[in-house]
């Protein structure tokens, strides 16, 4: 039965161990800063996405997709993948440097988005204090090839270990640059509009309320967690002190998030998956 299926990964996977971490909200933001450095990928987003007018809605939809892939049943994950492939298959963009029209589901672009996302997830979780062996990190990358297949990639062409991810970054780095679109996106990611219910102090004459300052802290941590070469593209120095500060911040934030009630830390999809897994374990 569909409801008795533990999905693509399951409770014994490294994927469930990593994605049980609420700190991945910082990882998701880190991946967006990274993705913006690829001019062609950035053009695809800028020309097809409403992220400026619906930033939080897009964030929720992306989070729901990731949760469905990680915690949904196999059938639910496959349905989500089909919907995403169909959407991407209809979209086109123009390369601002060459004038070429291109599909946004080109394998090179899908691979860039996939690698920056999963590398951000596992590296952020580890730097936040999650205990992961090198073998587990490699296992996470290998498991995530299943997620890559859902968006239309050939799993054999997707990095499946930390060494392969490092090689991939070395290969793609000459294509990356700080463009006007990347700078505008980074600025937007750092200071997006805060939902009205959280920003009411601003309506009372205060320009920056606690939610805004809290978000600045999260965004600053996400930026600080970028690889040194990415920080240099953003104009930073990539000094060890930057990495140390980000490590301290992300560890502190992880402890704070861990203290929240479970229904605040876990999505309904994640809670349903854990309930399903417990029921099947008890039945066995």
DRENROLO-120927 format. One record per atom (N, C-alpha, C): residue in one letter; x, y, z. Coordinates in steps of 0.2 Angstrom, whole numbers, padded with zeros to 4 digits, always signed. Example, Ala and Ser with C-alpha at 12.3 -4.5 7.8 and 13.67 -1.06 7.14 Angstrom:
A+0066-0028+0039;A+0062-0022+0039;A+0066-0016+0039;S+0064-0011+0035;S+0068-0005+0036;S+0064+0000+0039;
//
This chain:
X+0004-0006+0000;X+0000+0000+0000;X+0004+0006+0000;X+0002+0012-0003;X+0005+0018-0003;X+0007+0020+0004;X+0002+0020+0008;X+0003+0022+0015;X+0008+0018+0019;X+0010+0012+0017;X+0014+0008+0021;X+0021+0008+0018;X+0023+0013+0014;X+0029+0013+0010;X+0033+0018+0014;X+0040+0017+0015;X+0044+0022+0019;X+0048+0026+0014;X+0046+0026+0008;X+0049+0031+0003;X+0056+0029+0000;X+0059+0034-0002;X+0065+0033-0006;X+0071+0032-0001;X+0070+0034+0005;X+0076+0033+0010;X+0074+0029+0016;X+0070+0032+0021;X+0068+0028+0026;X+0072+0029+0033;X+0070+0027+0038;X+0073+0029+0045;X+0080+0027+0046;X+0083+0022+0042;X+0090+0020+0043;X+0094+0024+0039;X+0092+0028+0035;X+0096+0032+0030;X+0100+0038+0033;X+0105+0039+0030;X+0109+0045+0032;X+0105+0052+0030;X+0101+0051+0025;X+0096+0057+0023;X+0092+0058+0028;X+0088+0054+0031;X+0084+0055+0037;X+0088+0058+0043;X+0094+0056+0044;X+0098+0058+0050;X+0100+0066+0048;X+0101+0067+0042;X+0103+0074+0041;X+0097+0079+0041;X+0092+0077+0038;X+0086+0081+0037;X+0082+0081+0043;X+0084+0078+0048;X+0080+0078+0055;X+0082+0085+0058;X+0087+0088+0055;X+0090+0094+0058;X+0087+0101+0056;X+0083+0104+0061;X+0080+0111+0059;X+0085+0116+0056;X+0091+0115+0057;X+0096+0120+0055;X+0097+0120+0047;X+0093+0115+0044;X+0094+0115+0037;X+0090+0121+0034;X+0086+0125+0038;X+0084+0131+0035;X+0089+0136+0033;X+0095+0136+0037;X+0101+0140+0035;X+0104+0137+0029;X+0104+0130+0029;X+0107+0127+0023;X+0104+0129+0016;X+0097+0129+0017;X+0093+0131+0011;X+0095+0138+0008;X+0096+0142+0013;X+0098+0149+0011;X+0105+0149+0008;X+0109+0146+0011;X+0116+0145+0009;X+0116+0143+0002;X+0112+0138+0000;X+0112+0135-0007;X+0110+0140-0012;X+0105+0145-0010;X+0103+0150-0014;X+0108+0155-0016;X+0112+0157-0011;X+0118+0161-0012;X+0123+0158-0017;X+0124+0152-0016;X+0128+0148-0021;X+0125+0148-0028;X+0119+0146-0028;X+0116+0145-0035;X+0116+0152-0039;X+0116+0157-0035;X+0115+0164-0039;X+0122+0165-0042;X+0127+0162-0041;X+0134+0164-0044;X+0134+0160-0051;X+0130+0156-0053;X+0130+0153-0059;X+0126+0157-0064;X+0129+0161-0069;X+0125+0166-0073;X+0119+0163-0077;X+0120+0157-0079;X+0115+0154-0083;X+0109+0152-0079;X+0111+0149-0073;X+0106+0147-0069;X+0102+0153-0066;X+0106+0158-0064;X+0103+0164-0062;X+0098+0167-0067;X+0100+0167-0073;X+0095+0169-0078;X+0089+0165-0079;X+0089+0159-0078;X+0083+0155-0078;X+0079+0156-0072;X+0081+0158-0066;X+0077+0160-0061;X+0074+0166-0062;X+0078+0171-0063;X+0076+0178-0064;X+0071+0179-0069;X+0071+0175-0075;X+0066+0176-0080;X+0060+0172-0080;X+0060+0168-0075;X+0054+0163-0074;X+0051+0163-0067;X+0054+0166-0062;X+0052+0165-0055;X+0049+0171-0053;X+0044+0171-0048;X+0041+0176-0045;X+0043+0177-0038;X+0050+0175-0037;X+0052+0175-0030;X+0052+0182-0027;X+0053+0187-0031;X+0053+0194-0027;X+0046+0196-0025;X+0041+0194-0028;X+0034+0195-0026;X+0031+0190-0022;X+0034+0184-0022;X+0031+0179-0017;X+0037+0175-0014;X+0041+0178-0011;X+0047+0175-0008;X+0045+0170-0003;X+0041+0171+0001;X+0039+0166+0007;X+0035+0160+0004;X+0031+0162-0001;X+0027+0156-0004;X+0031+0152-0008;X+0036+0154-0011;X+0041+0150-0015;X+0045+0146-0010;X+0047+0149-0004;X+0051+0145+0001;X+0047+0140+0003;X+0041+0141+0005;X+0036+0135+0007;X+0036+0130+0002;X+0034+0132-0004;X+0034+0127-0009;X+0040+0122-0010;X+0046+0126-0010;X+0052+0122-0011;X+0053+0117-0005;X+0052+0120+0001;X+0052+0116+0007;X+0048+0110+0007;X+0042+0111+0005;X+0037+0105+0004;X+0039+0100-0001;X+0042+0102-0007;X+0045+0098-0011;X+0050+0093-0008;X+0055+0097-0005;X+0061+0093-0002;X+0058+0088+0003;X+0053+0090+0007;X+0051+0086+0013;X+0047+0080+0009;X+0044+0081+0004;X+0040+0076+0001;X+0045+0070-0002;X+0050+0073-0005;X+0056+0068-0008;X+0059+0064-0002;X+0060+0068+0003;X+0064+0065+0009;X+0060+0060+0013;X+0054+0063+0014;X+0049+0059+0019;X+0043+0056+0017;X+0041+0058+0010;X+0035+0055+0008;X+0036+0048+0006;X+0030+0045+0004;X+0031+0038+0001;X+0034+0038-0006;X+0036+0033-0008;X+0039+0033-0015;X+0034+0036-0020;X+0028+0034-0020;X+0023+0036-0025;X+0022+0044-0024;X+0022+0047-0018;X+0022+0054-0017;X+0028+0057-0020;X+0034+0055-0019;X+0040+0058-0021;X+0040+0058-0029;X+0038+0052-0032;X+0038+0052-0039;X+0033+0056-0042;X+0027+0057-0039;X+0022+0062-0041;X+0025+0069-0041;X+0028+0071-0036;X+0031+0077-0035;X+0037+0078-0040;X+0041+0073-0042;X+0046+0074-0047;X+0043+0075-0054;X+0037+0071-0055;X+0034+0072-0062;X+0032+0079-0063;X+0028+0082-0057;X+0026+0089-0058;X+0031+0094-0059;X+0037+0093-0055;X+0043+0097-0056;X+0046+0097-0063;X+0046+0091-0066;X+0049+0090-0072;X+0045+0093-0078;X+0038+0092-0077;X+0033+0095-0082;X+0034+0103-0081;X+0035+0106-0076;X+0035+0113-0075;X+0042+0115-0078;X+0047+0112-0077;X+0054+0114-0079;X+0054+0113-0087;X+0051+0108-0089;X+0051+0107-0096;X+0047+0112-0101;X+0043+0116-0098;X+0040+0121-0101;X+0043+0128-0101;X+0048+0129-0097;X+0052+0135-0096;X+0058+0136-0100;X+0059+0142-0103;X+0065+0144-0106;X+0067+0151-0104;X+0074+0152-0105;X+0077+0158-0103;X+0082+0160-0108;X+0084+0167-0108;X+0089+0169-0112;X+0096+0171-0109;X+0101+0168-0111;X+0108+0169-0109;X+0110+0176-0110;X+0111+0180-0105;X+0112+0187-0105;X+0118+0189-0109;X+0123+0184-0109;X+0130+0186-0112;X+0130+0184-0119;X+0126+0178-0121;X+0127+0176-0128;X+0120+0177-0132;X+0115+0179-0128;X+0108+0179-0132;X+0105+0173-0133;X+0108+0167-0132;X+0105+0161-0133;X+0099+0159-0129;X+0094+0157-0132;X+0088+0154-0128;X+0090+0147-0126;X+0088+0145-0120;X+0090+0138-0118;X+0084+0136-0113;X+0084+0129-0112;X+0079+0126-0108;X+0082+0126-0101;X+0078+0128-0096;X+0080+0128-0089;X+0081+0121-0086;X+0079+0116-0090;X+0080+0109-0087;X+0086+0106-0091;X+0091+0110-0093;X+0097+0107-0096;X+0101+0103-0090;X+0103+0097-0092;X+0107+0093-0086;X+0112+0097-0082;X+0116+0102-0086;X+0121+0105-0082;X+0118+0110-0077;X+0112+0113-0078;X+0109+0117-0074;X+0106+0114-0068;X+0102+0108-0070;X+0099+0104-0065;X+0105+0101-0060;X+0110+0099-0063;X+0116+0096-0059;X+0119+0102-0054;X+0119+0108-0056;X+0122+0113-0052;X+0117+0114-0046;X+0111+0115-0047;X+0106+0116-0042;X+0106+0110-0037;X+0106+0104-0040;X+0106+0098-0035;X+0112+0098-0031;X+0118+0099-0034;X+0124+0098-0030;X+0125+0104-0025;X+0123+0110-0027;X+0124+0115-0022;X+0119+0114-0016;X+0113+0111-0017;X+0108+0110-0012;X+0110+0105-0007;X+0112+0099-0010;X+0114+0093-0006;X+0120+0095-0002;X+0125+0098-0005;X+0131+0100-0002;X+0130+0105+0004;X+0125+0109+0003;X+0124+0114+0008;X+0120+0111+0014;X+0116+0106+0012;X+0112+0102+0018;X+0117+0099+0022;X+0122+0095+0019;X+0126+0090+0023;X+0132+0094+0026;X+0134+0099+0023;X+0140+0103+0026;X+0138+0107+0032;X+0132+0110+0031;X+0129+0114+0036;X+0127+0110+0042;X+0124+0105+0041;X+0122+0100+0047;X+0129+0098+0051;X+0134+0097+0047;X+0140+0094+0050;X+0143+0100+0054;X+0144+0106+0051;X+0147+0112+0054;X+0143+0114+0060;X+0136+0113+0060;X+0132+0114+0066;X+0133+0110+0072;X+0136+0104+0071;X+0137+0100+0076;X+0134+0093+0075;X+0131+0091+0070;X+0129+0084+0069;X+0134+0080+0068;X+0135+0074+0071;X+0140+0070+0071;X+0139+0065+0065;X+0143+0066+0060;X+0143+0062+0053;X+0150+0060+0052;X+0151+0054+0051;X+0158+0051+0048;X+0159+0053+0041;X+0165+0052+0039;X+0166+0054+0031;X+0162+0049+0027;X+0161+0042+0030;X+0158+0037+0026;X+0150+0039+0026;X+0148+0042+0031;X+0141+0044+0031;X+0140+0050+0026;X+0144+0055+0026;X+0144+0060+0021;X+0144+0057+0014;X+0148+0053+0012;X+0148+0050+0006;X+0141+0046+0005;X+0139+0043+0010;X+0133+0039+0009;X+0127+0044+0008;X+0127+0050+0011;X+0122+0055+0010;X+0122+0057+0002;X+0128+0058+0000;X+0128+0060-0007;X+0126+0055-0012;X+0128+0048-0010;X+0125+0043-0014;X+0118+0042-0014;X+0115+0043-0008;X+0108+0042-0007;X+0104+0048-0011;X+0107+0053-0012;X+0104+0059-0015;X+0103+0059-0022;X+0107+0054-0025;X+0106+0053-0032;X+0099+0050-0034;X+0096+0048-0029;X+0089+0046-0030;X+0084+0052-0031;X+0086+0057-0027;X+0082+0064-0028;X+0084+0067-0034;X+0090+0066-0037;X+0093+0069-0043;X+0089+0066-0049;X+0087+0059-0048;X+0084+0056-0054;X+0077+0059-0054;X+0074+0061-0049;X+0067+0064-0049;X+0066+0070-0053;X+0072+0074-0053;X+0071+0080-0057;X+0074+0079-0065;X+0075+0073-0066;X+0077+0071-0073;X+0084+0070-0075;X+0089+0070-0069;X+0096+0069-0070;X+0097+0061-0071;X+0102+0059-0074;X+0105+0053-0074;X+0109+0052-0068;X+0107+0048-0063;X+0111+0047-0057;X+0118+0046-0058;X+0120+0042-0063;X+0127+0041-0064;X+0131+0047-0066;X+0128+0052-0068;X+0132+0058-0069;X+0131+0063-0064;X+0129+0061-0058;X+0128+0066-0052;X+0134+0064-0047;X+0137+0069-0044;X+0142+0067-0039;X+0139+0063-0033;X+0143+0057-0031;X+0140+0053-0026;X+0144+0052-0020;X+0149+0057-0019;X+0154+0056-0014;X+0157+0063-0013;X+0160+0065-0007;X+0162+0071-0005;X+0168+0073-0010;X+0172+0068-0012;X+0178+0069-0017;X+0175+0071-0024;X+0169+0068-0026;X+0166+0069-0032;X+0163+0076-0032;X+0160+0078-0026;X+0157+0085-0026;X+0163+0090-0026;X+0169+0089-0023;X+0174+0094-0023;X+0177+0094-0030;X+0177+0089-0034;X+0180+0089-0041;X+0175+0093-0045;X+0168+0092-0044;X+0163+0095-0048;X+0164+0103-0047;X+0165+0105-0040;X+0165+0112-0039;X+0172+0115-0043;X+0177+0111-0043;X+0183+0113-0046;X+0182+0114-0054;X+0178+0110-0056;X+0177+0110-0064;X+0172+0116-0065;X+0167+0117-0061;X+0162+0122-0063;X+0164+0129-0061;X+0169+0130-0057;X+0171+0137-0054;X+0172+0142-0059;X+0176+0140-0065;X+0177+0145-0070;X+0171+0148-0073;X+0165+0145-0073;X+0159+0147-0076;X+0155+0152-0071;X+0158+0152-0065;X+0154+0156-0060;X+0157+0164-0060;X+0152+0168-0058;X+0154+0175-0058;X+0149+0179-0054;X+0151+0185-0052;X+0146+0190-0049;X+0143+0194-0054;X+0137+0193-0056;X+0134+0197-0061;X+0129+0202-0057;X+0126+0206-0061;X+0121+0211-0058;X+0115+0207-0055;X+0113+0202-0059;X+0107+0198-0056;X+0109+0194-0050;X+0115+0192-0049;X+0117+0188-0043;X+0118+0193-0038;X+0120+0199-0039;X+0121+0204-0033;X+0114+0206-0031;X+0109+0207-0036;X+0103+0209-0034;X+0099+0203-0030;X+0100+0197-0032;X+0097+0192-0029;X+0100+0191-0022;X+0107+0191-0021;X+0110+0191-0014;X+0107+0196-0010;X+0106+0202-0012;X+0104+0208-0008;X+0096+0206-0006;X+0093+0203-0011;X+0086+0202-0009;X+0085+0196-0004;X+0090+0191-0005;X+0090+0185+0000;X+0092+0188+0007;X+0096+0193+0007;X+0099+0196+0014;X+0093+0200+0017;X+0089+0203+0013;X+0084+0208+0016;X+0077+0207+0013;X+0074+0201+0013;X+0068+0200+0009;X+0062+0204+0013;X+0057+0205+0010;X+0051+0207+0014;X+0049+0202+0020;X+0048+0205+0025;X+0045+0201+0031;X+0038+0200+0031;X+0035+0194+0032;X+0027+0194+0032;X+0024+0199+0036;X+0018+0201+0034;X+0015+0207+0038;X+0014+0205+0045;X+0012+0199+0047;X+0011+0198+0054;X+0017+0198+0058;X+0023+0197+0055;X+0029+0198+0059;X+0032+0205+0058;X+0030+0209+0054;X+0033+0215+0053;X+0029+0221+0056;X+0024+0220+0060;X+0019+0225+0062;X+0023+0231+0066;X+0029+0229+0069;X+0032+0235+0072;X+0034+0240+0067;X+0036+0238+0061;X+0037+0243+0056;X+0031+0248+0054;X+0025+0245+0055;X+0019+0249+0053;X+0018+0254+0059;X+0022+0253+0064;X+0021+0258+0070;X+0026+0263+0070;X+0030+0263+0065;X+0035+0268+0064;X+0042+0265+0066;X+0043+0259+0067;X+0050+0256+0068;X+0052+0253+0062;X+0058+0254+0060;X+0061+0252+0053;X+0063+0244+0054;X+0065+0242+0060;X+0068+0236+0061;X+0066+0233+0067;X+0062+0227+0066;X+0059+0224+0072;X+0063+0218+0074;X+0062+0214+0079;X+0066+0208+0081;X+0066+0203+0075;X+0060+0202+0071;X+0060+0197+0066;X+0066+0199+0061;X+0066+0205+0059;X+0071+0207+0054;X+0078+0206+0057;X+0079+0208+0063;X+0086+0207+0065;X+0088+0199+0066;X+0083+0195+0068;X+0084+0188+0068;X+0086+0185+0061;X+0082+0188+0056;X+0083+0185+0049;X+0090+0188+0047;X+0092+0194+0049;X+0099+0196+0047;X+0104+0191+0050;X+0103+0189+0056;X+0108+0184+0059;X+0108+0178+0055;X+0102+0175+0053;X+0102+0169+0049;X+0106+0170+0042;X+0104+0175+0039;X+0107+0177+0032;X+0115+0177+0033;X+0117+0181+0038;X+0124+0182+0039;X+0128+0175+0040;X+0124+0171+0044;X+0127+0164+0045;X+0127+0160+0039;X+0122+0160+0035;X+0122+0157+0029;X+0128+0159+0024;X+0129+0166+0024;X+0134+0168+0019;X+0141+0166+0022;X+0142+0166+0029;X+0148+0165+0032;X+0150+0157+0031;X+0145+0153+0029;X+0146+0146+0028;X+0148+0144+0021;X+0148+0149+0017;X+0149+0148+0010;X+0157+0146+0009;X+0158+0142+0004;X+0166+0140+0003;X+0170+0147+0002;X+0176+0147+0004;X+0180+0153+0003;X+0180+0156-0004;X+0180+0151-0009;X+0180+0154-0016;X+0173+0157-0018;X+0168+0155-0015;X+0162+0158-0016;X+0161+0165-0012;X+0164+0165-0006;X+0164+0172-0002;X+0168+0177-0006;X+0174+0175-0009;X+0178+0179-0013;X+0174+0182-0019;X+0170+0178-0022;X+0166+0181-0028;X+0161+0186-0025;X+0159+0185-0019;X+0154+0190-0016;X+0158+0196-0013;X+0164+0196-0014;X+0168+0202-0012;X+0171+0201-0005;X+0170+0195-0002;X+0172+0194+0005;X+0180+0191+0004;X+0183+0191+0010;X+0190+0188+0010;X+0191+0181+0011;X+0185+0178+0013;X+0186+0171+0014;X+0191+0169+0020;X+0192+0173+0025;X+0197+0172+0030;X+0194+0167+0035;X+0199+0163+0038;X+0197+0158+0043;X+0193+0161+0049;X+0194+0167+0050;X+0189+0170+0056;X+0182+0170+0054;X+0181+0172+0047;X+0174+0172+0045;X+0171+0165+0046;X+0175+0160+0044;X+0172+0153+0045;X+0171+0151+0052;X+0176+0153+0056;X+0175+0152+0063;X+0169+0155+0066;X+0168+0161+0064;X+0162+0165+0067;X+0155+0162+0064;X+0155+0159+0058;X+0149+0156+0055;X+0148+0149+0059;X+0154+0146+0060;X+0153+0139+0064;X+0150+0140+0071;X+0152+0146+0075;X+0150+0147+0081;X+0142+0149+0081;X+0141+0153+0076;X+0134+0155+0075;X+0129+0149+0073;X+0131+0145+0069;X+0127+0140+0067;X+0126+0134+0072;X+0131+0133+0076;X+0130+0129+0082;X+0126+0132+0087;X+0126+0138+0088;X+0122+0141+0093;X+0114+0141+0091;X+0114+0142+0084;X+0107+0142+0082;X+0104+0135+0082;X+0108+0130+0081;X+0106+0123+0081;X+0103+0121+0088;X+0107+0124+0093;X+0104+0122+0100;X+0098+0126+0101;X+0097+0132+0099;X+0091+0135+0100;X+0085+0132+0096;X+0086+0130+0090;X+0081+0127+0087;X+0079+0120+0090;X+0084+0116+0092;X+0082+0110+0096;X+0078+0111+0102;X+0078+0116+0105;X+0074+0117+0111;X+0066+0119+0109;X+0065+0120+0103;X+0058+0121+0101;X+0054+0115+0101;X+0047+0116+0102;X+0043+0110+0102;X+0043+0106+0095;X+0042+0100+0096;X+0042+0096+0090;X+0038+0098+0084;X+0032+0100+0085;X+0028+0102+0080;X+0030+0109+0077;X+0035+0113+0080;X+0038+0118+0077;X+0044+0116+0073;X+0047+0111+0075;X+0053+0109+0072;X+0052+0105+0066;X+0047+0101+0066;X+0045+0096+0061;X+0039+0098+0057;X+0040+0097+0050;X+0034+0098+0046;X+0029+0092+0046;X+0023+0093+0045;X+0018+0088+0045;X+0020+0082+0041;X+0023+0083+0035;X+0026+0077+0031;X+0031+0073+0035;X+0035+0077+0038;X+0040+0073+0042;X+0037+0069+0048;X+0033+0073+0051;X+0029+0069+0057;X+0025+0063+0055;X+0022+0064+0049;X+0018+0058+0046;X+0023+0052+0044;X+0029+0054+0042;X+0034+0049+0040;X+0036+0045+0046;X+0037+0049+0051;X+0040+0045+0058;X+0034+0041+0061;X+0028+0043+0060;X+0023+0039+0063;X+0022+0033+0059;X+0022+0034+0052;X+0022+0028+0048;X+0028+0023+0049;X+0034+0025+0050;X+0039+0021+0052;X+0039+0017+0058;X+0036+0021+0063;X+0035+0018+0070;X+0030+0012+0069;X+0024+0014+0066;X+0019+0009+0065;X+0022+0003+0062;X+0026+0003+0056;X+0028-0002+0053;X+0033-0006+0057;X+0037-0003+0061;X+0042-0006+0065;X+0038-0010+0070;X+0033-0007+0073;X+0029-0011+0078;X+0026-0017+0075;X+0023-0016+0069;X+0020-0022+0066;X+0025-0028+0064;X+0031-0026+0063;X+0036-0031+0061;X+0038-0035+0067;
//
